[in-house]
Amino acid sequence: MTKAKLLSIAEAEARTGECLEFLRSLVEIESPTGHATANVAVADVLADALVALGGHVERIPAPGLGEHLLARIAGSKRHGRPLLVLGHMDTVHPVGTLERNPFAVNGAKVTGPGIYDMKSGLAVAVVALRLLAAKGRKPASDISLLITCDEERGSPDSWETIEAQARASRAALVLEPSAPGGAVKSRRKGVSAYELTVMGRSAHAGIEPEAGASAIHEIARQICRIYELADPEQGTTISVGVVEGGTAENVVASSARCTLDVRFWTSGEAERIDQAMHRLQPVDPGCELHLDGGVNRGPLERTEASGRMFATARQLAAQLGFVIEEGATGGGSDGNITAAAGCPTLDGLGPDGGGAHTLQEHILLDDLPRRIGLMAALFEFI
């Protein structure tokens, strides 16, 4: 891209206090996934802010969860299709966490439950839009800002809405936190989840063990086979997270089950693992295997289009006076959904920080103006 006339970092920095106050209003409403009332309260704050920007806000009911917000912000129409901006208002923290990790500015850090993952990303997006409006500037195209309330549970209610918006959009920016050091994320691993159940045959372990077929022995053999499918060089990992089986030590176990988490960088690796899982056969002929599950989220793979988006983001950051790097992570996000729908996706645009999902969750104060400035620039020039 040619050198663009950007708003300055100083102009973004002047909005830091405003961003902190808006962020406080979001963080101090504790909104764990599944707490519908709390998530609606966060949606109220966000909807008011977006309506004040001239946005058309649709509130999408999510039974038992709260509401998703879909805001349409008018742009300059340089592009025909909208830019999708994606975030979530739910957190993993139960109500009461705020007492142990209150919203506070502590030197270089700003703390609070859900502040890093990912209410600070929401605040940055809103304040970036306010900054553009105050300077009489517009995004390069209409913006579809989708904020969901179920991401931390795997987006069961919002998945189809995310897919539909991704297919209707020219690109997606995801407000999830940056990688350590502030890198944006152009790659995320995909996730598969499986449950393997073994049905054996019970017997008395002392009197006639030979009459039984131990489901626990069988599942132990299968777990060893499954771990051999991992390919660390390709980044393909397998974790057996739960193993259950049997009823008593003196009974040959008639049933056992295990759950598995599989992570992979490419769709090809996901397919390889899936085919291998479905080819598993029992070692003990007295046992039967039953497999459920499959790919939960496909990978966010770096494409030529997303590579161009990162190059633009890097150039804009350089013009603003700082450097951003390109990162990758094994964790999934709604960016995996947009990428799988064929929408070029750049993820990890929220502030730098750490301690996601812990009582040490925080963002770095000095990164806020950089993120506000970069977000405003991306809205204008990507």
Secondary structure, DSSP 8 states (H G I E B T S, - for coil): --------HHHHHTTHHHHHHHHHHHHTS--BTT-HHHHHHHHHHHHHHHHHTT-EEEEEEETTTEEEEEEEE----SSSS-EEEEEE--BS--TTHHHHS--EEETTEEE-TTIIIIIHHHHHHHHHHHHHHHTT---SS-EEEEEES-GGGT-TTTHHHHHHHHHTSSEEEE-SB-BTTTBEEEEE-EEEEEEEEEE-B--BTTT-GGG-B-HHHHHHHHHHHHHTT-BGGGTBEEEEEEEEE-S-TTB--SEEEEEEEEEESSHHHHHHHHHHHHT---SSTT-EEEEEEEEEE--B---HHHHHHHHHHHHHHHHHT----EEEESS--HHHHHHHTT--EEB--B--EE-TTSTT-EEEGGGHHHHHHHHHHHHHH-
